[in-house]
Amino acid sequence: MIDERYILVVAHARRDDTVEAAQRVLDALSSAGARPVVTADDRAELIAALGDLPDVLTLGDDVSVADIELAIVLGGDGTILRAAEIVRDGTAPVLGINMGHVGFLAEIERDDMDDAVRHVIERDYGVEERLTLQVRVKDSEDAVIYETWALNEATVEKASRERMLEVVMEVDGRPLSSFGCDGVVVASPTGSTAYNFSAGGPVIWPTVEAIAVVPLSAHALFARPLVVGPEAAVAIEVLERTNGTGILWCDGRRSHELPPGARVVVRRSDRPVRLARLHPAAFTDRLVRKFRLPVEGWRGPVLPPTGAIIHPEQL
């Protein structure tokens, strides 16, 4: 007996082009003998647009996340972050097909969608593990009151626009600086091109294991972006003198209120996110392509195909 293959399809099904793409992917998977799976929420939206889905299973009802082989994601970075959250308790890698604008986490663009499904069916893809963040909130008595994780970033922000957040920042159990600010971003290498990038933080290559810390509009002389080691623990305490409350956001999806005295501790999680890669490419090329960076006039070396051994004398 041939084991069933369960492929999760996660779609931002509120756009006509994404609904059409989802139909094509679901049909292609079924035709190839795989069992397409969707979440209950996505199923309701797809049924509203496409009608009944008799050959599509529902995650949690028909199939557990542990049985999912891979997740195909149709959407932008927000949908990919949602998919990473859905498969968090399993081992399935996430393959992003960009249906949005930048889609920095996506592996390919929508024009290559049919080819991507073929690679999935043939199991012709690599898997890249990305560092994620473990996030804990402690109260003034040092008791853990909330725990979550982040692929991109954990951000401590002021809850009220007119209020400033008073914080003290700590690295590896030692106080670093206190200041008033709009917030602090703690980002992974993957998240270095997201909120961290917009806030003026450094772009970190995915192969570099590190954590970026970027204060937001800080009223302090020493409030520069920091890059700390992957095993460092970064803590942000909301000082008692703060006039108001703060809020923790993780990947822009999960939040928790931070009263004065709250302490947010961010460190490396022991569970990475796994991204499926069809065509390994230099991260530099991804930056240039996604951000449309100008490279006219470059006269560097013509290198071998991606994956080939590059000798120093070729650079």
C-alpha positions as CSV (number, residue, x, y, z in Angstrom):
1,M,0.0,0.0,0.0
2,I,1.3,3.4,-1.0
3,D,1.3,5.9,1.9
4,E,-0.9,8.9,1.4
5,R,0.8,12.2,0.8
6,Y,-0.8,15.2,2.5
7,I,0.1,18.7,1.1
8,L,-1.3,21.7,2.9
9,V,-2.4,24.7,0.8
10,V,-2.5,28.0,2.5
11,A,-4.1,30.8,0.5
12,H,-5.0,34.5,1.0
13,A,-8.4,33.6,-0.6
14,R,-9.8,37.1,-0.6
15,R,-8.4,38.0,-4.0
16,D,-9.6,36.6,-7.3
17,D,-6.1,35.8,-8.6
18,T,-5.2,33.9,-5.4
19,V,-8.5,31.9,-5.5
20,E,-7.8,31.0,-9.1
21,A,-4.3,29.9,-8.2
22,A,-5.6,27.8,-5.3
23,Q,-7.9,26.0,-7.6
24,R,-5.0,25.2,-10.0
25,V,-2.8,23.9,-7.2
26,L,-5.5,21.8,-5.6
27,D,-6.4,20.2,-8.9
28,A,-2.7,19.6,-9.7
29,L,-2.1,17.9,-6.4
30,S,-5.1,15.7,-6.7
31,S,-4.2,14.7,-10.3
32,A,-0.8,13.7,-9.1
33,G,-2.2,11.4,-6.4
34,A,-1.5,13.7,-3.4
35,R,-4.2,14.7,-1.0
36,P,-4.6,18.5,-0.8
37,V,-5.4,19.8,2.7
38,V,-6.6,23.3,3.8
39,T,-7.4,24.9,7.2
40,A,-11.0,25.2,8.3
41,D,-10.9,29.0,7.8
42,D,-9.4,28.7,4.3
43,R,-11.9,26.0,3.4
44,A,-14.8,28.3,4.2
45,E,-13.4,31.1,2.1
46,L,-12.6,28.8,-0.8
47,I,-16.0,27.2,-0.8
48,A,-17.6,30.7,-0.9
49,A,-15.6,31.4,-4.0
50,L,-15.3,28.0,-5.7
51,G,-18.2,25.9,-4.4
52,D,-17.8,22.5,-2.7
53,L,-14.3,20.9,-2.3
54,P,-15.1,17.2,-2.0
55,D,-11.5,16.0,-2.6
56,V,-9.9,18.4,-0.2
57,L,-9.3,17.4,3.4
58,T,-9.4,19.7,6.4
59,L,-6.5,20.2,8.7
60,G,-7.3,19.2,12.3
61,D,-10.5,17.3,11.3
62,D,-9.2,14.8,8.7
63,V,-5.4,15.2,9.0
64,S,-3.1,16.3,11.8
65,V,-0.3,18.8,11.3
66,A,2.2,16.0,12.0
67,D,1.1,14.2,8.8
68,I,1.6,17.2,6.5
69,E,4.5,16.7,4.1
70,L,4.8,20.3,2.9
71,A,2.8,23.6,2.9
72,I,2.3,25.5,-0.3
73,V,1.5,29.1,0.4
74,L,-0.2,31.4,-2.0
75,G,0.1,35.0,-0.9
76,G,2.6,37.5,0.4
77,D,4.8,37.5,3.5
78,G,1.8,37.8,5.8
79,T,0.3,34.6,4.5
80,I,3.7,32.9,4.7
81,L,4.0,33.9,8.4
82,R,0.5,32.5,9.0
83,A,1.5,29.2,7.3
84,A,4.6,29.0,9.5
85,E,2.3,29.4,12.5
86,I,0.0,26.7,11.3
87,V,2.7,24.1,10.8
88,R,4.7,25.1,13.9
89,D,3.9,21.9,15.7
90,G,5.0,19.7,12.8
91,T,8.0,19.3,10.6
92,A,6.6,20.4,7.2
93,P,8.7,23.0,5.3
94,V,6.9,26.0,3.8
95,L,7.0,26.8,0.1
96,G,6.0,30.4,-0.6
97,I,4.5,31.4,-4.0
98,N,4.4,35.2,-4.1
99,M,1.0,36.6,-5.0
100,G,1.6,39.9,-3.3
101,H,4.1,42.7,-3.8
102,V,7.6,42.2,-2.3
103,G,7.1,38.7,-0.9
104,F,10.5,38.5,0.5
105,L,10.0,35.1,2.1
106,A,8.5,33.6,-1.0
107,E,10.6,31.2,-3.0
108,I,9.1,31.9,-6.5
109,E,6.7,34.2,-8.3
110,R,3.2,33.3,-9.5
111,D,4.3,32.7,-13.1
112,D,6.3,29.7,-11.9
113,M,3.5,28.1,-9.9
114,D,2.9,25.0,-12.1
115,D,6.6,24.3,-12.1
116,A,6.7,24.6,-8.3
117,V,3.9,22.0,-7.9
118,R,5.8,19.6,-10.1
119,H,8.9,20.0,-7.9
120,V,6.8,19.3,-4.8
121,I,5.2,16.2,-6.3
122,E,8.7,14.9,-7.3
123,R,10.1,15.9,-3.9
124,D,12.7,17.9,-5.8
125,Y,13.4,20.7,-3.4
126,G,15.9,21.6,-0.6
127,V,15.0,22.7,2.9
128,E,16.6,25.7,4.6
129,E,16.2,26.1,8.4
130,R,15.7,29.7,9.7
131,L,16.4,30.8,13.3
132,T,13.3,31.7,15.2
133,L,12.8,33.6,18.5
134,Q,11.3,32.4,21.8
135,V,9.5,35.2,23.5
136,R,8.4,35.3,27.2
137,V,6.6,38.0,29.1
138,K,7.1,38.1,32.9
139,D,5.2,40.2,35.4
140,S,6.7,42.3,38.2
141,E,7.0,39.2,40.3
142,D,9.1,37.5,37.6
143,A,6.3,34.9,36.8
144,V,5.9,34.0,33.1
145,I,2.4,35.2,32.1
146,Y,2.7,34.8,28.3
147,E,4.9,32.8,25.9
148,T,5.0,32.7,22.2
149,W,7.5,32.7,19.3
150,A,8.5,34.8,16.2
151,L,10.0,34.1,12.8
152,N,10.6,37.8,11.9
153,E,10.6,39.9,15.1
154,A,9.3,40.6,18.6
155,T,8.4,44.2,19.1
156,V,7.8,46.1,22.3
157,E,5.7,49.1,21.4
158,K,3.9,51.9,23.2
159,A,0.1,51.2,23.3
160,S,-0.9,54.9,23.0
161,R,0.3,57.2,20.3
162,E,0.6,60.2,22.6
163,R,2.5,58.3,25.3
164,M,6.2,57.5,25.4
165,L,7.4,54.1,26.6
166,E,10.1,54.1,29.3
167,V,12.2,51.0,29.1
168,V,15.5,49.5,30.2
169,M,17.3,47.1,27.9
170,E,19.3,44.1,29.0
171,V,21.6,41.7,27.2
172,D,22.8,38.4,28.8
173,G,21.5,39.4,32.3
174,R,23.3,42.7,32.4
175,P,21.6,46.2,32.0
176,L,22.7,48.1,28.9
177,S,20.7,51.3,28.8
178,S,17.4,52.9,29.8
179,F,15.5,55.4,27.6
180,G,12.2,56.7,26.5
181,C,11.1,55.5,23.0
182,D,8.3,54.4,20.7
183,G,9.5,50.8,21.2
184,V,12.2,48.2,20.5
185,V,12.4,45.7,17.7
186,V,14.2,42.4,18.4
187,A,14.6,40.6,15.0
188,S,15.9,37.4,13.6
189,P,18.1,37.3,10.4
190,T,14.9,36.5,8.5
191,G,13.1,39.5,10.0
192,S,16.1,41.8,9.3
193,T,14.4,42.7,6.0
194,A,11.0,43.4,7.6
195,Y,10.3,45.8,10.5
196,N,13.9,45.9,11.4
197,F,14.8,47.1,7.9
198,S,12.2,49.8,8.0
199,A,13.4,51.0,11.4
200,G,17.0,51.4,10.2
201,G,18.4,48.1,11.5
202,P,21.0,46.1,9.6
203,V,20.3,43.5,7.0
204,I,21.6,40.1,8.2
205,W,22.4,37.3,5.8
206,P,20.3,34.2,6.6
207,T,23.5,32.2,7.1
208,V,24.6,34.5,9.9
209,E,23.1,33.3,13.2
210,A,22.5,36.5,15.1
211,I,19.8,38.7,16.7
212,A,19.3,42.4,15.9
213,V,18.0,44.9,18.5
214,V,16.7,48.2,17.2
215,P,15.3,51.0,19.4
216,L,12.5,53.0,17.8
217,S,12.7,56.8,18.1
218,A,14.7,56.6,21.3
219,H,15.5,59.7,23.4
220,A,19.0,58.6,24.2
221,L,22.6,59.0,23.1
222,F,23.3,55.3,23.1
223,A,20.3,53.9,21.2
224,R,22.0,52.4,18.1
225,P,21.0,49.2,16.4
226,L,22.8,46.2,18.0
227,V,23.7,42.8,16.7
228,V,24.2,40.1,19.4
229,G,25.1,36.5,19.3
230,P,22.5,33.8,18.6
231,E,22.6,32.5,22.2
232,A,22.2,35.9,23.8
233,A,19.1,36.7,25.8
234,V,17.7,40.2,25.2
235,A,15.3,41.6,27.8
236,I,13.2,44.7,27.5
237,E,11.6,45.9,30.8
238,V,8.8,48.4,30.8
239,L,9.7,50.7,33.7
240,E,7.2,51.5,36.5
241,R,7.5,55.2,35.7
242,T,5.9,54.6,32.2
243,N,2.7,56.7,31.9
244,G,0.6,54.1,30.2
245,T,1.0,50.6,28.9
246,G,3.0,48.9,26.2
247,I,2.2,46.1,23.8
248,L,4.2,43.1,22.5
249,W,3.7,42.2,18.9
250,C,5.2,39.0,17.4
251,D,5.3,38.9,13.6
252,G,2.4,41.4,13.6
253,R,0.2,38.4,14.4
254,R,0.3,37.7,18.1
255,S,0.1,40.4,20.8
256,H,0.0,40.8,24.5
257,E,-0.5,43.9,26.7
258,L,2.5,45.1,28.7
259,P,1.7,47.0,31.9
260,P,4.4,48.9,33.8
261,G,6.8,46.4,35.4
262,A,6.4,43.8,32.6
263,R,9.6,42.2,31.3
264,V,9.9,40.7,27.8
265,V,12.7,38.2,27.3
266,V,13.7,37.2,23.8
267,R,16.2,34.5,22.9
268,R,16.8,31.9,20.2
269,S,14.1,29.2,20.0
270,D,15.2,25.6,19.7
271,R,12.6,25.1,16.9
272,P,13.5,26.7,13.6
273,V,11.2,27.3,10.7
274,R,11.9,25.2,7.6
275,L,11.6,26.9,4.2
276,A,11.5,24.8,1.0
277,R,13.8,26.0,-1.7
278,L,13.5,25.0,-5.4
279,H,16.3,27.1,-6.9
280,P,19.0,28.0,-4.3
281,A,20.2,31.5,-5.1
282,A,22.6,34.0,-3.5
283,F,21.0,36.2,-0.9
284,T,22.6,39.2,-2.6
285,D,20.6,38.4,-5.7
286,R,17.4,38.1,-3.7
287,L,18.0,41.6,-2.1
288,V,18.6,43.1,-5.6
289,R,15.5,41.5,-7.1
290,K,13.1,42.1,-4.2
291,F,14.1,45.7,-3.5
292,R,14.9,46.5,-7.1
293,L,18.4,47.8,-6.2
294,P,20.4,49.5,-8.9
295,V,23.4,47.5,-10.1
296,E,24.1,49.0,-13.5
297,G,27.8,49.4,-14.2
298,W,28.8,46.3,-12.2
299,R,31.7,44.5,-14.0
300,G,32.3,41.7,-11.5
301,P,33.1,38.1,-12.4
302,V,30.8,35.7,-14.2
303,L,30.4,32.9,-11.7
304,P,29.5,29.3,-12.2
305,P,25.9,28.2,-11.7
306,T,24.5,28.3,-8.1
307,G,25.6,25.3,-6.1
308,A,28.9,25.0,-7.9
309,I,32.2,25.3,-6.0
310,I,33.6,28.9,-6.3
311,H,37.3,29.3,-5.9
312,P,38.8,32.6,-4.5
313,E,40.5,33.4,-7.7
314,Q,37.2,33.5,-9.5
315,L,36.0,36.5,-7.4
